Amino acid sequence: MTEYTTVSIPKELADRVEETIEGTSFTSTSDLVRFLLRSIVIQRQRSGELTEAEFEEITDQLRALGYLE
């Protein structure tokens, strides 16, 4: 059985994420966060480490989604 943990984000950000995922295949904020984190981990495992460009690309994507300011 998979164990879970909780990640806290500001309510304002959660609201923005909910708006962002409307009309997508993501059914919740948790779905999106799992997808993003899984993508980052898989990318890192494939390359052994993130390049500066990859890190910047991920940062830009997270910023666009409202996770970073």
Steps between C-alpha positions, in 0.01 A plus 500: 500500500632846408555741786434871452617822656353848495650802328367840600458784256334838551124504436542769235739275309266202536219711354720602207597138438134396502431764234803386301396134489141571392443328168810281534539134587612594853219445748663669798791709619653180635486339155687793348761514776563124475539533122744790528711339772504164322610673178785677679617181672485294179691766308767513768532122514546479123779755489660436837450865590322806369687740279466871568278533191273216616475652845409839349238339275337325796516819705333694218226238473435503875497881500249503213276267700526729803711275719788750502503877502 
